[in-house]
Amino acid sequence: MSWPLDSPKLERVRALMAEEELDALVVRAPDNVLYLTNFWGMKGYDACVFPREGDPVLICLEASAEDAERTGWTKDVRLVRGYAPDDPRPVPARTLEAAVEAARPYRRVGLELSLGTQASDRMVGEPTTFTKAWFDAFPHAADATPLLARARAIKTEQEVARMRIANEVAADAMEHVRGRLEPGMKESRAAAIWQGHVHADGTARADVELALPFSLVWAGKGIKTFTATADLPVIEGEPVLFEIWVCADGYWADHTKNLVVGELKPEYAELEEQLMGVYTRTLPMCAHAHPMAELDREVRAGLSAMGYPGQPSHPICHGVGARAHEPPYPHQAGGGTFEQGMVLAVEPGVYWDGGGGLRVEDNFLVTADGVEKLSSFPDGVVRC
C-alpha cells in the first residue's frame, strides 16, 4: 500500500541519530526496512542504508522492483539478483555487498547488533536471519537497536492510522466467526473461519494491499498459556479463546478475544467478572508519565488476590507496531514511564490447572487524556 512520506517519523529517527552521533543506519530486519522506507519485502533479502543527512538507499530483490517503486519512499533503489548465473552464493551475500558499498561514505554506522526478534517478510513462512558475514562486514558499527526501539515506541499519526486498519480487520473477522461458531465445531475450524476472513476480506479493502492472519484458538479445557490450535470441540457454556494477530501491510494488531455459545458456566462467569475487574481497574495506569513497573505489579497483585498467585506466566503488556511484540515491555523490576503516542497490548490472563481459564487483550493508544481502545470488538466473553 502506498502511503505518503511519514516525515515526523523519519525526523525523529534522525534526531536520535544525532544524539548518538551516528552518520547512518544499516538495517536488514524486515520491520526496520518497512519502518524507514515503507517497503515490505517478500523474502527478507532486503536492506536499507539510512543516513542522518541525505537520501536513503533501499536494496531489494530485482523481482520486487515494481513493489519498491509503488510503495517505497526511497528513490535510490539498488536491485540484487535472486539468481545469478555467475554467482552461486545465496542472495544475502549480494545484498551485503550492496549495503557495504552504500554505507561506504559514512564514518560512524549503526547496525542491529542486539536485535532479538524481527517481524517476518510478506512470505512469512521462512524468515531470513542474519549471518556472521553481515556483522563482520561492519566491524566498528555501533548498536542501533536501542535507538530504533526508542524511535518506534512512539507512533506517528500515520502509524496509528495504519494500526487502526489492522484492528478493524481483526474485529471484523471476530464478528464474522461469532455468527458461525456452534457446538461441536473444532478449534481448528473456528481458526480457519477467522483466518480466511482476515485474508480474503481484509486484503479486499481499498486501504489494504495484503492482510495476513495468525491465530491460536482454544476451546474450554484447551485454554492454556501457550499451546497450538488443536481439534477440541466447542462446548456450550465454555469459552473459546482467540489469540489473534493481523498484519496489514506490515503494521500489526494483537488481541485476545473470547466467544461462548449460550450462557457461560458459573465457574467461567465468576472468572470473567474477576478478571475484567482487574483489567478495567488497572488500564488507567497506562497513562502518560505513569511508571511502567506499577502496571505489571498491580495487575499481578490483583490476580493474586483472586487466588491466582504467579499468574500469568507471560508479560502483562508490550508494545505493538511494525512488529506484533516490540518495546516497551513493562516489568515490575524495570523502569521507564508510559509516553503519549505509545500503542500497547495489555493482556492479563488466568490459566487453570488441567486446562481452562481466560485471557483478555486489546491494543491501546496512550493519549494526553488516558488510553484509547483501538478495537471495536468487546472485551470479556462475547455471546454468540
Beta strands, then each sheet from edge to edge (+ up, - down):
strand 1: 24-27
strand 2: 47-51
strand 3: 57-61
strand 4: 76-80
strand 5: 109-111
strand 6: 142-143
strand 7: 211-219
strand 8: 240-248
strand 9: 251-260
strand 10: 317-319
strand 11: 343-346
strand 12: 349-351
strand 13: 357-359
strand 14: 362-367
strand 15: 370-373
strand 16: 381-383
sheet 1: 4+ 3+ 2- 1+ 5+ 6+
sheet 2: 7+ 8- 9+ 16+
sheet 3: 10+ 11- 14+ 15-
sheet 4: 12+ 13-
end
